[in-house]
Amino acid sequence: MRHAGHRRRTRQALSTDFASRRRRASRTSHDLVMLTHAAVVALQLSVDSVFQLRRALFSRS
């Protein structure tokens, strides 16, 4: 009787631990998505600025 209750308690603790771990993993994946999005935006901005610089140089010469 006591053993069954203990097993149920451990299973509940394992499920809550898994849920918290999954929440943490989703948070890290969301951070990764935001980081990659920021990197892509910065890359696009730098590429645009390089093209504008090249265009200005070509128009000057």
N, C-alpha and C positions, 0 to 999 in steps of 0.2 A: 504493500500500500504506500509506504513512505518512498519506496524506490520508484514507483510509477510517477508520483508527484515530482520527485527530483528530476526524472528524465524529462517530464513535460517542461519543467522550469529551464533546463539546459537547452531544450529545443527552442523555447521562446527566446532565450538570450542569444542563441545562435542566429535566429531569424532577425532579431533586432540588430545584431552586429552586422549581419549581411546587408540589411537595409541601410544602415549608416555608412557602410563601406561603399555601397552602390551610389548613395547620394554624394559621397566624397568623390568617387570616380566621375560621376556626371559633372560635378563642379570643376574638376580638373580638365575634363574634355571641353567644357564650355570656355574655360580660360584659354585652352589651346586654340579653339575656334576663333576667339577674339584676337589672340596674338597673331594667328595666321592672317586674319582679315586686316589687321593693322599693318602687317608686313606687306601684304599685297597692295594696300592703299599707298603705303610709302614707296613701294617699288614703282607703281604707276605714276606717282607724283615725280619721282626722280627721273623716270623715263621721259615724261612730258617736259620736264625742265631741260633735260639734255637735248631733246628735239628742238625746243625753243632756242636754246643756245646755239645749236648747229645751224638753225634757220637764220638766226641773227647774224652769225658769222658769214654764212653764204650770201646773205643779202648785202652785208657790208662789203664783201669782196666782189 
